[in-house]
């Protein structure tokens, strides 16, 4: 049985996330200043870190990280596009957060939802990074024909990340496994899955 539950509390004027525990019951997490809707997507295994997104308008949303000591804090967004990021999952200890952001410039008259998203990884030391760029630059992986559109899950230890993407005219699921083994790339075309087993190259 989970020790901490997160969800969305509706009111007449705004929608804000809550946290529930057996000891404290349901408590509001608050929101970022100016946000009209704040949605909690995931909570760490120990219940100390909650992640999600805060929506300000159809042209502005931002990923957040909440802790009891620091409250709700913006994680920012990927450079180059409109501010449109969403934290979708967090590791058990809260140290690794993944999600999606926008790195492409906004088209004239367009909305943030019209733009292609990019998967991100966030850590306290390195902040928010484009996961595809991390794999290319740190792991020397050739992803010229692939885009990782969103990271939707992360393992308890933060080493395995899953999500979806596109490339070569296909939409596929992918998995990144950051393991201390030689770098190997395998494409399982029959099931439409990309699997990366990687070791960071210094």
Backbone as CSV, one residue per row, in Angstrom:
resi,resn,N_x,N_y,N_z,CA_x,CA_y,CA_z,C_x,C_y,C_z
1,UNK,0.849,-1.197,0.000,0.000,0.000,0.000,0.881,1.242,0.000
2,UNK,0.625,2.226,-0.896,1.469,3.416,-0.954,1.359,4.254,0.307
3,UNK,2.485,4.844,0.708,2.499,5.713,1.881,2.103,7.135,1.545
4,UNK,2.319,7.531,0.267,2.003,8.887,-0.167,1.238,8.835,-1.476
5,UNK,0.153,9.598,-1.560,-0.658,9.694,-2.769,-0.720,11.150,-3.187
6,UNK,-0.599,11.410,-4.484,-0.733,12.776,-4.991,-1.867,12.815,-6.000
7,UNK,-2.478,13.978,-6.141,-3.590,14.112,-7.070,-3.905,15.571,-7.320
8,UNK,-5.063,15.820,-7.916,-5.468,17.166,-8.320,-6.765,17.539,-7.630
9,UNK,-6.766,18.683,-6.959,-7.931,19.179,-6.239,-8.592,20.292,-7.048
10,UNK,-9.869,20.114,-7.385,-10.589,21.096,-8.190,-11.312,22.093,-7.291
11,UNK,-11.253,23.357,-7.693,-12.050,24.393,-7.036,-12.628,25.296,-8.116
12,UNK,-13.443,26.250,-7.712,-14.085,27.137,-8.684,-13.053,27.984,-9.415
13,UNK,-12.015,28.405,-8.691,-11.110,29.397,-9.256,-9.822,28.807,-9.823
14,UNK,-9.375,27.656,-9.303,-8.136,27.076,-9.804,-8.069,25.604,-9.441
15,UNK,-7.122,24.916,-10.082,-6.890,23.514,-9.802,-5.463,23.358,-9.296
16,UNK,-5.300,22.713,-8.153,-3.990,22.621,-7.522,-3.763,21.195,-7.021
17,UNK,-2.506,20.772,-6.945,-2.207,19.407,-6.520,-2.276,19.262,-5.003
18,UNK,-2.477,18.006,-4.574,-2.458,17.720,-3.152,-1.568,16.517,-2.880
19,UNK,-1.204,16.385,-1.613,-0.489,15.212,-1.132,-1.298,14.597,0.002
20,UNK,-1.407,13.257,-0.015,-2.117,12.556,1.044,-1.205,11.540,1.695
21,UNK,-1.179,11.532,3.022,-0.517,10.481,3.789,-1.456,10.041,4.904
22,UNK,-1.229,8.855,5.420,-2.081,8.352,6.501,-1.961,9.215,7.747
23,UNK,-0.798,9.793,7.973,-0.575,10.605,9.174,-1.185,11.992,9.067
24,UNK,-1.002,12.645,7.903,-1.416,14.047,7.779,-2.695,14.237,6.987
25,UNK,-3.184,13.184,6.321,-4.357,13.338,5.472,-4.022,14.115,4.213
26,UNK,-5.008,14.828,3.647,-4.812,15.565,2.404,-4.367,16.995,2.692
27,UNK,-3.259,17.393,2.085,-2.757,18.762,2.228,-2.434,19.318,0.850
28,UNK,-2.654,20.618,0.674,-2.376,21.276,-0.602,-0.880,21.503,-0.757
29,UNK,-0.411,21.373,-1.995,1.000,21.644,-2.290,1.223,23.086,-2.706
30,UNK,0.147,23.841,-2.840,0.299,25.199,-3.329,0.530,25.203,-4.829
31,UNK,1.074,26.280,-5.354,1.313,26.383,-6.784,2.390,27.427,-7.036
32,UNK,2.854,27.508,-8.274,3.780,28.563,-8.642,2.999,29.861,-8.836
33,UNK,3.572,31.001,-8.486,2.840,32.267,-8.604,2.314,32.490,-10.015
34,UNK,1.020,32.780,-10.119,0.414,33.086,-11.405,-0.149,31.897,-12.149
35,UNK,0.096,30.688,-11.685,-0.391,29.498,-12.385,-1.885,29.313,-12.154
36,UNK,-2.605,28.905,-13.209,-4.037,28.664,-13.089,-4.349,27.196,-12.862
37,UNK,-3.450,26.307,-13.249,-3.634,24.871,-13.062,-2.285,24.256,-12.772
38,UNK,-2.192,23.485,-11.710,-0.956,22.790,-11.370,-1.279,21.318,-11.171
39,UNK,-0.540,20.460,-11.867,-0.858,19.039,-11.887,0.337,18.229,-11.402
40,UNK,0.127,17.355,-10.421,1.178,16.472,-9.929,1.157,15.177,-10.722
41,UNK,2.330,14.782,-11.267,2.412,13.593,-12.111,2.956,12.379,-11.386
42,UNK,3.876,12.589,-10.437,4.529,11.451,-9.800,5.098,11.878,-8.456
43,UNK,5.402,10.867,-7.625,5.977,11.107,-6.299,7.083,10.095,-6.081
44,UNK,8.149,10.514,-5.423,9.273,9.617,-5.163,8.866,8.508,-4.202
45,UNK,9.657,7.440,-4.164,9.322,6.287,-3.346,9.173,6.600,-1.874
46,UNK,9.955,7.549,-1.373,9.868,7.909,0.043,8.875,9.039,0.302
47,UNK,8.222,9.524,-0.763,7.203,10.557,-0.615,7.730,11.961,-0.420
48,UNK,9.040,12.153,-0.516,9.620,13.457,-0.205,9.645,14.419,-1.390
49,UNK,9.574,13.889,-2.613,9.662,14.725,-3.818,8.463,14.448,-4.712
50,UNK,7.794,15.509,-5.126,6.642,15.416,-6.018,6.934,16.266,-7.243
51,UNK,6.576,15.763,-8.427,6.864,16.484,-9.674,5.600,16.605,-10.505
52,UNK,5.612,17.566,-11.436,4.469,17.769,-12.318,4.680,18.985,-13.187
53,UNK,3.577,19.687,-13.475,3.663,20.876,-14.319,2.689,21.929,-13.824
54,UNK,3.024,23.184,-14.070,2.149,24.310,-13.766,1.811,25.011,-15.070
55,UNK,0.529,25.195,-15.308,0.058,25.812,-16.541,-0.348,27.259,-16.274
56,UNK,0.210,28.168,-17.059,-0.082,29.591,-16.910,-1.019,30.084,-18.012
57,UNK,-0.893,29.557,-19.194,-1.765,29.876,-20.323,-1.501,28.835,-21.387
58,UNK,-2.157,28.981,-22.518,-1.922,28.033,-23.607,-0.551,28.246,-24.248
59,UNK,0.190,29.217,-23.780,1.501,29.469,-24.362,2.613,29.366,-23.315
60,UNK,2.301,28.834,-22.121,3.293,28.882,-21.059,2.990,27.814,-20.013
61,UNK,3.822,26.805,-19.898,3.724,25.816,-18.826,5.136,25.398,-18.439
62,UNK,5.299,24.999,-17.173,6.649,24.727,-16.694,6.639,23.543,-15.726
63,UNK,7.670,22.707,-15.831,7.825,21.569,-14.923,8.187,22.072,-13.529
64,UNK,7.726,21.334,-12.493,8.069,21.732,-11.133,8.548,20.539,-10.318
65,UNK,9.224,20.861,-9.244,9.670,19.895,-8.231,9.263,20.444,-6.877
66,UNK,8.592,19.604,-6.069,8.135,20.039,-4.751,8.779,19.181,-3.668
67,UNK,9.271,19.856,-2.624,9.705,19.176,-1.407,9.131,19.945,-0.227
68,UNK,9.013,19.286,0.906,8.436,19.943,2.079,9.301,21.086,2.559
69,UNK,10.612,20.971,2.416,11.517,22.013,2.908,11.576,23.232,1.996
70,UNK,11.498,23.021,0.682,11.653,24.143,-0.248,10.370,24.531,-0.958
71,UNK,9.304,23.758,-0.789,8.065,24.057,-1.476,8.163,23.744,-2.960
72,UNK,7.345,24.409,-3.761,7.298,24.163,-5.197,8.295,25.064,-5.915
73,UNK,9.128,24.465,-6.757,10.145,25.201,-7.499,10.091,24.832,-8.967
74,UNK,10.255,25.826,-9.824,10.293,25.599,-11.263,11.587,24.892,-11.644
75,UNK,11.487,23.946,-12.589,12.671,23.289,-13.128,13.150,23.940,-14.414
76,UNK,12.439,24.967,-14.877,12.831,25.629,-16.110,12.384,24.849,-17.331
77,UNK,13.078,25.060,-18.437,12.712,24.417,-19.697,13.958,24.245,-20.544
78,UNK,13.842,23.481,-21.598,14.946,23.314,-22.535,15.146,24.610,-23.314
79,UNK,16.378,24.950,-23.661,16.624,26.190,-24.401,16.163,26.093,-25.846
80,UNK,15.786,27.238,-26.417,15.516,27.312,-27.842,14.067,27.379,-28.239
81,UNK,13.157,26.972,-27.387,11.744,26.960,-27.748,10.906,27.718,-26.747
82,UNK,9.566,27.602,-26.847,8.686,28.238,-25.865,8.830,27.551,-24.514
83,UNK,8.443,28.230,-23.459,8.491,27.629,-22.125,7.339,26.642,-22.035
84,UNK,7.661,25.357,-22.153,6.620,24.333,-22.207,7.211,23.009,-21.772
85,UNK,7.428,22.849,-20.480,8.022,21.616,-19.959,7.067,20.953,-18.978
86,UNK,7.213,19.630,-18.838,6.373,18.855,-17.929,7.198,17.730,-17.330
87,UNK,7.254,17.669,-16.002,7.929,16.570,-15.315,6.950,15.414,-15.195
88,UNK,7.351,14.235,-15.685,6.433,13.096,-15.744,6.762,11.990,-14.757
89,UNK,8.019,11.882,-14.333,8.388,10.789,-13.431,9.620,11.181,-12.629
90,UNK,9.760,10.549,-11.452,10.880,10.845,-10.557,11.382,9.532,-9.962
91,UNK,12.685,9.444,-9.750,13.278,8.247,-9.161,12.875,8.121,-7.693
92,UNK,13.156,6.958,-7.106,12.709,6.693,-5.738,13.295,7.674,-4.734
93,UNK,14.544,8.106,-4.946,15.167,9.044,-4.007,14.984,10.500,-4.417
94,UNK,14.277,10.735,-5.524,13.984,12.099,-5.962,15.114,12.804,-6.663
95,UNK,16.221,12.124,-6.927,17.391,12.788,-7.501,17.375,12.880,-9.019
96,UNK,16.575,12.053,-9.671,16.477,12.074,-11.130,15.020,12.295,-11.519
97,UNK,14.785,13.299,-12.360,13.451,13.629,-12.840,13.490,13.608,-14.361
98,UNK,12.457,13.048,-14.978,12.389,13.013,-16.431,11.043,13.539,-16.892
99,UNK,10.988,13.929,-18.165,9.751,14.450,-18.714,9.934,14.902,-20.140
100,UNK,9.216,15.952,-20.523,9.316,16.488,-21.878,9.341,18.003,-21.835
101,UNK,9.978,18.583,-22.842,10.050,20.033,-22.985,10.048,20.392,-24.455
102,UNK,10.062,21.683,-24.752,10.074,22.133,-26.143,11.396,22.832,-26.427
103,UNK,12.078,22.384,-27.485,13.351,22.985,-27.857,13.269,23.707,-29.194
104,UNK,12.156,23.557,-29.925,11.995,24.216,-31.218,11.307,25.563,-31.036
105,UNK,11.691,26.572,-31.840,11.026,27.874,-31.754,9.535,27.757,-32.035
106,UNK,8.750,28.596,-31.366,7.303,28.602,-31.563,6.969,29.234,-32.905
107,UNK,6.125,28.561,-33.678,5.707,29.106,-34.965,4.791,30.305,-34.760
108,UNK,4.805,31.279,-35.663,3.939,32.451,-35.511,2.479,32.059,-35.362
109,UNK,1.844,32.543,-34.293,0.441,32.247,-34.048,0.171,30.862,-33.500
110,UNK,1.227,30.082,-33.250,1.041,28.711,-32.799,0.924,28.604,-31.290
111,UNK,0.518,27.439,-30.843,0.433,27.135,-29.424,1.542,26.163,-29.064
112,UNK,1.848,26.058,-27.790,2.934,25.179,-27.366,2.658,23.737,-27.760
113,UNK,1.389,23.341,-27.849,1.060,21.961,-28.169,1.291,21.639,-29.639
114,UNK,1.505,22.672,-30.485,1.768,22.449,-31.895,3.216,22.055,-32.146
115,UNK,4.065,22.225,-31.171,5.493,22.022,-31.368,5.917,20.611,-30.958
116,UNK,6.970,20.101,-31.605,7.511,18.806,-31.237,8.223,18.871,-29.898
117,UNK,7.980,17.898,-29.049,8.595,17.878,-27.728,9.907,17.114,-27.758
118,UNK,10.713,17.289,-26.716,11.977,16.580,-26.544,12.028,16.042,-25.117
119,UNK,12.499,14.808,-24.968,12.638,14.222,-23.633,13.738,14.944,-22.860
120,UNK,13.517,15.140,-21.552,14.570,15.742,-20.732,14.892,14.861,-19.538
121,UNK,16.091,15.071,-19.008,16.515,14.487,-17.738,16.979,15.630,-16.859
122,UNK,16.591,15.589,-15.583,16.980,16.641,-14.635,17.667,16.006,-13.436
123,UNK,18.802,16.591,-13.046,19.454,16.262,-11.785,19.838,17.575,-11.122
124,UNK,20.030,17.540,-9.825,20.347,18.779,-9.098,21.670,19.361,-9.544
125,UNK,22.636,18.517,-9.882,23.955,19.006,-10.284,23.959,19.609,-11.676
126,UNK,23.178,19.035,-12.604,23.260,19.450,-14.002,22.015,20.174,-14.498
127,UNK,20.963,20.222,-13.670,19.743,20.878,-14.093,19.039,20.100,-15.196
128,UNK,18.199,20.801,-15.971,17.454,20.158,-17.042,18.291,20.074,-18.308
129,UNK,18.349,18.870,-18.888,19.103,18.643,-20.113,18.257,17.868,-21.112
130,UNK,18.469,18.156,-22.382,17.864,17.381,-23.458,18.476,15.984,-23.417
131,UNK,17.647,14.956,-23.174,18.167,13.600,-23.023,18.869,13.128,-24.291
132,UNK,18.338,13.457,-25.428,18.975,13.062,-26.692,20.378,13.652,-26.808
133,UNK,20.518,14.925,-26.417,21.830,15.559,-26.476,22.799,14.920,-25.478
134,UNK,22.302,14.525,-24.319,23.149,13.838,-23.339,23.669,12.527,-23.918
135,UNK,22.780,11.769,-24.565,23.179,10.487,-25.134,24.182,10.665,-26.274
136,UNK,24.020,11.738,-27.033,24.944,12.006,-28.139,26.296,12.492,-27.620
137,UNK,26.275,13.457,-26.713,27.513,14.096,-26.267,28.267,13.286,-25.223
138,UNK,27.557,12.696,-24.261,28.226,11.987,-23.173,28.460,10.512,-23.476
139,UNK,27.577,9.936,-24.294,27.683,8.509,-24.575,28.069,8.199,-26.018
140,UNK,28.235,9.269,-26.840,28.688,9.124,-28.224,27.758,8.225,-29.038
141,UNK,26.462,8.351,-28.805,25.478,7.545,-29.514,25.015,8.289,-30.757
142,UNK,24.898,7.589,-31.878,24.436,8.185,-33.123,22.909,8.150,-33.172
143,UNK,22.286,9.296,-32.953,20.822,9.387,-32.974,20.353,10.369,-34.037
144,UNK,21.110,10.456,-35.115,20.821,11.445,-36.155,19.400,11.318,-36.696
145,UNK,18.901,10.100,-36.811,17.590,9.882,-37.417,16.465,9.701,-36.397
146,UNK,16.758,9.969,-35.129,15.768,9.695,-34.089,15.552,10.912,-33.202
147,UNK,14.308,11.085,-32.758,13.961,12.110,-31.775,13.303,11.412,-30.583
148,UNK,13.746,11.751,-29.405,13.152,11.206,-28.185,12.165,12.242,-27.670
149,UNK,10.879,12.022,-27.900,9.876,13.057,-27.683,9.503,13.244,-26.220
150,UNK,9.485,12.178,-25.435,9.120,12.304,-24.024,9.683,11.141,-23.238
151,UNK,10.201,11.437,-22.056,10.597,10.410,-21.093,9.464,10.277,-20.102
152,UNK,8.845,9.104,-20.049,7.621,8.936,-19.276,7.807,8.131,-17.993
153,UNK,8.972,7.510,-17.807,9.200,6.722,-16.606,10.674,6.593,-16.291
154,UNK,11.000,6.403,-15.018,12.383,6.221,-14.583,12.388,5.202,-13.454
155,UNK,13.421,4.372,-13.422,13.504,3.326,-12.407,13.791,3.917,-11.031
156,UNK,13.678,3.082,-10.006,13.887,3.540,-8.635,15.283,4.124,-8.434
157,UNK,16.304,3.533,-9.074,17.673,4.022,-8.906,18.067,5.089,-9.921
158,UNK,17.166,5.429,-10.834,17.426,6.477,-11.809,18.256,6.046,-12.993
159,UNK,18.595,4.769,-13.112,19.470,4.304,-14.187,18.726,3.906,-15.457
160,UNK,17.450,3.579,-15.351,16.679,3.149,-16.509,15.580,4.168,-16.784
161,UNK,15.523,4.645,-18.030,14.538,5.639,-18.441,13.791,5.094,-19.647
162,UNK,12.473,5.275,-19.667,11.663,4.817,-20.796,10.835,5.982,-21.321
163,UNK,10.393,5.840,-22.574,9.582,6.887,-23.163,9.177,6.527,-24.576
164,UNK,8.833,7.559,-25.361,8.456,7.337,-26.756,9.128,8.378,-27.623
165,UNK,9.229,8.076,-28.908,9.881,8.988,-29.840,9.490,8.690,-31.268
166,UNK,10.250,9.256,-32.200,9.963,9.070,-33.610,11.223,9.124,-34.435
167,UNK,11.157,8.525,-35.615,12.281,8.537,-36.537,12.072,7.558,-37.666
168,UNK,12.608,7.914,-38.839,12.493,7.065,-40.015,11.035,6.716,-40.321
169,UNK,10.157,7.695,-40.106,8.754,7.514,-40.421,7.978,6.661,-39.441
170,UNK,8.551,6.383,-38.259,7.890,5.526,-37.289,7.807,6.209,-35.927
171,UNK,6.822,5.788,-35.155,6.748,6.150,-33.745,7.088,4.906,-32.943
172,UNK,7.942,5.044,-31.935,8.426,3.865,-31.228,8.553,4.143,-29.735
173,UNK,8.533,3.061,-28.971,8.893,3.126,-27.559,10.391,2.933,-27.438
174,UNK,11.013,3.541,-26.419,12.445,3.372,-26.221,12.760,3.192,-24.739
175,UNK,13.926,2.600,-24.512,14.429,2.399,-23.154,15.909,2.723,-23.144
176,UNK,16.330,3.509,-22.176,17.741,3.820,-21.960,18.163,3.167,-20.658
177,UNK,19.191,2.330,-20.710,19.704,1.645,-19.534,21.141,2.088,-19.314
178,UNK,21.363,2.923,-18.310,22.696,3.440,-18.015,23.405,2.465,-17.095
179,UNK,24.119,1.520,-17.691,24.770,0.451,-16.943,26.270,0.519,-17.154
180,UNK,27.054,0.028,-16.200,28.519,0.071,-16.312,29.063,-1.033,-17.206
181,UNK,28.598,-1.052,-18.465,29.044,-2.031,-19.440,29.457,-1.302,-20.714
182,UNK,30.182,-1.959,-21.614,30.514,-1.335,-22.894,29.258,-0.874,-23.625
183,UNK,29.392,0.232,-24.359,28.240,0.819,-25.037,27.757,-0.094,-26.162
184,UNK,26.461,-0.392,-26.147,25.852,-1.245,-27.167,24.561,-0.594,-27.612
185,UNK,24.274,-0.628,-28.917,23.027,-0.093,-29.431,22.300,-1.202,-30.175
186,UNK,21.023,-1.412,-29.860,20.253,-2.439,-30.542,18.892,-1.887,-30.921
187,UNK,18.485,-2.096,-32.156,17.153,-1.698,-32.601,16.327,-2.951,-32.834
188,UNK,15.232,-3.072,-32.106,14.343,-4.219,-32.248,13.195,-3.807,-33.159
189,UNK,13.490,-3.786,-34.463,12.536,-3.243,-35.425,11.227,-4.017,-35.429
190,UNK,11.282,-5.304,-35.118,10.083,-6.122,-35.176,9.017,-5.694,-34.197
191,UNK,9.428,-5.158,-33.050,8.452,-4.720,-32.053,8.450,-3.211,-31.894
192,UNK,9.214,-2.513,-32.734,9.208,-1.059,-32.711,9.776,-0.475,-31.442
193,UNK,10.821,-1.084,-30.898,11.410,-0.605,-29.655,12.890,-0.334,-29.860
194,UNK,13.353,0.791,-29.348,14.780,1.073,-29.323,15.287,0.838,-27.914
195,UNK,16.380,0.113,-27.800,16.965,-0.175,-26.498,18.404,0.296,-26.500
196,UNK,18.777,1.113,-25.510,20.138,1.597,-25.396,20.755,1.067,-24.109
197,UNK,21.895,0.387,-24.216,22.659,-0.005,-23.046,23.945,0.820,-23.090
198,UNK,24.141,1.694,-22.115,25.161,2.705,-22.257,26.087,2.812,-21.066
199,UNK,27.287,3.261,-21.368,28.257,3.635,-20.334,28.768,5.031,-20.676
200,UNK,28.728,5.941,-19.708,29.180,7.300,-19.974,30.657,7.304,-20.330
201,UNK,30.986,8.030,-21.395,32.375,8.135,-21.830,32.932,9.482,-21.394
202,UNK,33.996,9.484,-20.634,34.574,10.731,-20.138,35.449,11.367,-21.211
